[in-house]
Amino acid sequence: MKIGQVSKITNISVQTIRYCESQKLIQSLGRTVGNFRIYEDQVIDQLKFIKHCLLLD
């Protein structure tokens, strides 16, 4: 799924998702021909866990 879809499902901004990827907390499958990032369903669970951990502070 594309980054926008992941953002809507997790209620996490696209910028935050990109940051998590740059910090190697999540990984995309690659990019489409149109240069869109593609993510597995597993990334949604990972992002929800990261969000939960950030809220613990």
C-alpha positions as CSV (number, residue, x, y, z in Angstrom):
1,M,0.0,0.0,0.0
2,K,1.1,3.6,-0.6
3,I,2.4,5.9,2.1
4,G,-0.8,8.0,2.1
5,Q,-2.9,4.9,2.8
6,V,-0.6,3.9,5.7
7,S,-0.9,7.5,7.0
8,K,-4.7,7.4,7.0
9,I,-4.9,4.0,8.7
10,T,-2.4,4.8,11.4
11,N,-3.2,8.4,11.8
12,I,0.5,9.2,11.5
13,S,1.7,12.0,9.2
14,V,3.5,11.1,6.0
15,Q,6.5,13.1,7.2
16,T,6.7,11.0,10.4
17,I,6.4,7.8,8.4
18,R,9.3,9.0,6.2
19,Y,11.3,9.9,9.3
20,C,10.7,6.4,10.8
21,E,11.9,4.9,7.5
22,S,15.0,7.1,7.5
23,Q,15.8,5.9,11.0
24,K,15.4,2.3,9.9
25,L,12.5,1.7,12.2
26,I,10.4,0.5,9.3
27,Q,11.2,-0.5,5.8
28,S,9.3,-0.1,2.5
29,L,9.1,-2.8,-0.1
30,G,10.4,-0.4,-2.7
31,R,8.9,2.0,-5.1
32,T,6.4,1.9,-7.9
33,V,7.0,3.0,-11.4
34,G,5.5,6.4,-10.4
35,N,8.1,6.5,-7.6
36,F,5.6,6.0,-4.7
37,R,6.8,4.1,-1.6
38,I,5.1,0.7,-1.1
39,Y,4.6,-0.8,2.3
40,E,3.5,-4.2,3.6
41,D,0.6,-4.6,6.0
42,Q,3.1,-5.4,8.8
43,V,4.3,-1.8,8.7
44,I,1.0,-0.7,10.1
45,D,1.5,-2.8,13.2
46,Q,5.0,-1.5,13.6
47,L,3.9,2.2,13.3
48,K,1.1,1.7,15.8
49,F,3.6,0.2,18.2
50,I,6.0,3.1,17.7
51,K,3.1,5.6,18.2
52,H,2.1,3.7,21.4
53,C,5.7,3.8,22.7
54,L,5.9,7.6,22.1
55,L,2.7,8.2,24.0
56,L,4.1,6.4,27.1
57,D,6.4,9.3,27.8
